[in-house]
């Protein structure tokens, strides 16, 4: 909760502005380009997120995220966005207990038997999980924060009028 105190938030904001002023852009001489992306995103399929695909797209554009990997529960679902929408690449996948799966789809949008990406997820619940067979691992997620810091979640969800600082 200390991180949400107005004095702390002001100090972080000032430090971010200082860093932005001092930042030196590095010229990319590589053939590769970096993209900002997120790999564990739910929308309409999840009770614990409460968002919509349109809201995810708006947030991605606002934060310059170029790749969003949806992880439907018991998915990927047919209605889950797949492909480029308004400049953002959406990849349809599934969350299954210990993993995030992103199938390799064919032209008819049917999952192929090989070539899927697999990420270990929710490692906060399994700190000694076996990583064999995975392509990557999520390090942290908002769900983890909500479980570890219930007071912060309550603060963020509280109506604006009940917060001490009036933040929205």
C-alpha positions in Angstrom: 0.0 0.0 0.0 3.0 2.3 0.6 3.6 2.3 -3.2 0.2 3.9 -3.7 0.7 6.8 -1.2 0.6 10.2 -3.1 4.1 11.2 -2.0 5.5 7.9 -3.3 3.6 8.2 -6.6 4.8 11.8 -7.1 8.4 10.7 -6.5 8.2 7.8 -8.9 6.6 10.1 -11.5 9.4 12.7 -11.1 12.0 10.0 -11.4 10.4 8.6 -14.5 10.5 12.1 -16.1 14.2 12.5 -15.1 15.0 9.2 -16.7 13.2 10.1 -19.9 15.1 13.4 -20.1 18.5 11.6 -19.7 17.7 8.7 -21.9 19.9 8.3 -25.0 18.2 6.6 -27.9 20.3 3.8 -29.4 20.3 3.4 -33.1 19.2 -0.1 -34.2 21.7 -1.4 -36.8 20.2 -4.9 -36.6 17.9 -6.6 -39.0 15.6 -7.3 -36.0 13.0 -5.0 -34.4 11.8 -5.1 -30.8 8.1 -5.2 -30.1 6.3 -4.6 -26.9 4.0 -7.5 -26.1 2.0 -9.3 -23.4 1.5 -13.0 -23.2 -1.2 -13.7 -20.6 -4.3 -11.7 -21.3 -8.0 -12.6 -20.7 -11.0 -10.7 -21.9 -14.7 -11.8 -22.1 -14.0 -15.4 -21.1 -12.8 -14.7 -17.6 -14.7 -13.6 -14.5 -11.6 -12.4 -12.7 -10.6 -9.8 -15.4 -13.9 -8.2 -16.4 -12.6 -6.6 -19.6 -13.5 -6.8 -23.3 -11.4 -7.3 -26.3 -12.1 -3.8 -27.4 -10.8 -2.5 -24.1 -7.6 -4.6 -24.5 -7.1 -3.1 -28.0 -7.5 0.4 -26.7 -5.1 -0.3 -23.8 -2.6 -1.8 -26.1 -2.6 1.2 -28.4 -2.4 3.6 -25.5 0.7 1.8 -24.1 2.3 1.0 -27.5 1.9 -2.8 -27.0 2.1 -4.3 -30.5 1.5 -8.0 -29.7 -1.3 -9.4 -27.4 -1.5 -13.1 -26.7 -5.0 -14.0 -25.5 -5.2 -17.0 -23.1 -8.8 -18.1 -22.9 -9.8 -20.6 -20.2 -10.5 -23.9 -22.0 -9.6 -22.2 -25.3 -8.6 -20.9 -27.6 -12.2 -20.0 -28.5 -13.5 -19.5 -32.0 -14.4 -15.8 -31.3 -11.0 -14.9 -29.8 -9.3 -12.3 -32.0 -6.5 -13.7 -34.1 -4.4 -11.6 -36.5 -3.8 -7.9 -36.8 -6.4 -5.4 -35.7 -5.8 -1.7 -35.9 -2.0 -2.2 -35.9 -1.9 -4.7 -33.0 -1.2 -8.4 -33.6 -3.5 -10.7 -31.6 -2.5 -14.4 -31.0 -5.2 -16.8 -29.7 -4.2 -19.3 -27.0 -5.3 -21.1 -23.9 -4.6 -21.1 -20.2 -4.6 -24.6 -18.8 -3.7 -24.9 -15.1 0.1 -24.8 -15.3 0.6 -23.6 -18.8 -0.2 -21.1 -21.5 -0.5 -22.8 -25.0 -0.5 -21.0 -28.3 -1.3 -23.5 -31.1 0.2 -23.3 -34.6 -2.9 -22.7 -36.7 -3.3 -23.7 -40.3 -5.0 -21.5 -43.0 -8.4 -22.8 -41.9 -7.6 -21.7 -38.4 -7.5 -25.3 -37.1 -4.7 -26.1 -34.6 -1.8 -28.1 -36.1 -0.5 -31.1 -34.1 3.0 -29.6 -33.9 4.6 -26.2 -33.5 2.7 -24.7 -30.6 4.4 -22.4 -28.1 4.1 -23.3 -24.4 4.8 -21.1 -21.4 4.9 -22.1 -17.8 2.5 -19.9 -15.9 1.5 -19.0 -12.3 5.0 -19.9 -11.0 4.2 -18.1 -7.7 2.2 -21.2 -6.8 4.9 -23.7 -8.0 8.3 -22.2 -7.3 10.0 -25.6 -8.1 8.0 -26.4 -11.2 9.7 -28.4 -13.9 10.5 -26.2 -17.0 11.3 -29.0 -19.4 9.3 -28.8 -22.6 8.4 -25.1 -22.2 9.4 -22.3 -24.6 9.3 -19.7 -21.8 7.9 -18.7 -18.5 5.8 -15.9 -17.2 7.7 -14.1 -14.4 4.9 -12.0 -12.9 1.3 -11.2 -13.6 -1.5 -9.0 -12.2 -3.3 -12.0 -10.8 -0.2 -12.7 -8.6 -0.2 -9.1 -7.4 -3.9 -9.4 -6.5 -3.3 -12.6 -4.5 -0.2 -11.2 -2.7 -1.5 -7.7 -2.1 -5.3 -7.9 -1.5 -5.3 -4.4 0.1 -3.9 -2.9 -3.0 -6.5 -4.6 -5.1 -9.3 -3.4 -2.8 -7.8 0.2 -3.1 -7.7 0.1 -6.9 -11.3 -1.2 -7.1 -12.7 1.2 -4.5 -14.9 4.1 -5.7 -12.9 7.2 -6.3 -14.7 9.1 -3.6 -13.5 6.7 -0.9 -9.8 6.9 -1.7 -7.6 9.2 0.3 -5.9 10.8 -2.7 -8.9 11.0 -5.0 -7.1 9.1 -7.8 -9.1 7.4 -10.4 
